[in-house]
Amino acid sequence: MLRKISVITKSTNKYRGEKFSKLNINACDNAFFLCLNKNPNMSQDEISKRVVINKSNTARIIARLEEDGFIKRSHASSDKRKMEVSLTENGSKLIPEIEKINNDFEKYLTETLSEDELITFNALLHKVYVQAVKYVKQDWGDEDEPSV
């Protein structure tokens, strides 16, 4: 099973890498764009938990995306010590294309499944996902669940 998941992940990253390069972003940036689109003004720590990436990698990716003009960091209005991250106008403009790229490849991967098989597959995949999140949560010390 893990080998199959690994191959699916590698092919997905290859596909998205090719498509996202035309948008001047990386395959790993996808989760950050989608997370911030759903949840504007999040802290870096919150983003790390949502996208299930360690804090140091999150900091590097956010710094690069900020330098490229896709996101911005600003002080929270409620607590000036807290930094919030959000998409810029340029970052927001990429969301429809990012979603299309993701949807197109998901359709490709599942085109041989019937509607009933797809429903069953998604239900079983969610169960495996929940177990994976339980394992990762051990490092978080709280009950947040990734949303992307």
N, C-alpha and C positions, 0 to 999 in steps of 0.2 A: 504494500500500500504506500509506504513512504517513498519508494522509488518512483511510483506513478505520480504522486503529488509533486515530487522534485522535478520530474520531466515537464509536468504541466506548468509549474512555476517558471522553469527555464524557458519554455517556448513562449509563455506569456510575456516574460521580460524581454525576450528577443523581439517579438512583434511590437510591443509598446515602445521599446528602445528605438526601433526603426521609425515608427510613426511619430513619436514624441520628439525625435531629433529635428523634425521639420518645424516644430514649435519652439525649438531651442530650450527644451527641458529634457530631463532624464526620466527613465522608466520609474525610478524610485521616488520621483517628485510627485507622481500621480496621487498618492495617498494624502500628501500635504495639501494639494489644491482642493481635493474633494472634502477633506476634513474642515479646512478653513471656509470653504463655501457653505457647508452645513452649519458650522459653529464659528462665526466671526468673533474676533477679539478673545482668543484663547491664549493662555500662557504656554511657554515652551514645554513646561512639565506636562500640562494637560495634553498637548499635541503628542508628545512622546508616548503617553499612555494610549491615546486613541489610535495611533498608527502602529503601535507596538514596535517602536524603534528606540534604542537606548538614547539617553540624554545627550551624550557627546555627538553622536551622529545627527541627532535632531538639530543641535546647535550649528553644526557645519552646513547642513542642508538649508536651514533657515537663513544663515548668513549669505550663502550663495544666491538663494532666491531673492533675498533683499537687495543684494548687489545688482542682480539682473533686473530689478524693478518689478518683480511679480508679487512681492509681499512687503509689508511695512510693519515696523515695531513702534509702539507708542506706549506712553505711561497710561495706566488704567485711571479712569476718572475717579473711581472709588478709593484707590490706594496708589499714590504716586510712586511707591517703591516697586510696584508690580508692573511688568512689561506685558503688553498684549500684542498678539500677532494677528494680522488680518491681510486679506488679499488687496492688492491695489486694483485700479481700474484695468490695467494691463493683465493682471493675474485673473481677474474675473472674466475677461474676454475669452480666455482659453477654456473655461469650464465646458461649454457646449462641445468643443472639439475633443477634449479629454473624455467626456462621457460617450461620445460617438465612437472613439477608438476602442474604449473598453467594451461597449455594447457590441460592436462589430466582431471583436475577437471572441467574446462570450458566445455569440450566436454561432460563430464558426466551430467552436469547441463542442457545442451541444446540438449541432444540426442533425445528428443521427439519432437523437433521443426523441421519443414520442412525448406528448404533453404530460402523460401520466408518469413516464420515466423521469422527466425533468422535475416534476413536483416531488417525487420520491427521492431523487438524487439531491435536490436542495435541502430536503428535510434531514437526510442522513448526513450531508455535509455540515449542516448547522450543528448537529450533535457532536461531530468531530471538532468543529470550531470551538464549541463551548468547552470541551475538554482541553484544547490547546490554550485557551484563555485562562482556564483555571491554573494551568502550569505557570504561565507567565505572571499571573497575579501574585504569585509567591514573592516576587521581587518588588511589587508595588506597595504593599502594606496597606492597601485600601480596596474598595470594591468597584472601582471604575471599570467599565467594559469598553473595549475598542468599538468604534462605530463605523469604521471605514474598512 
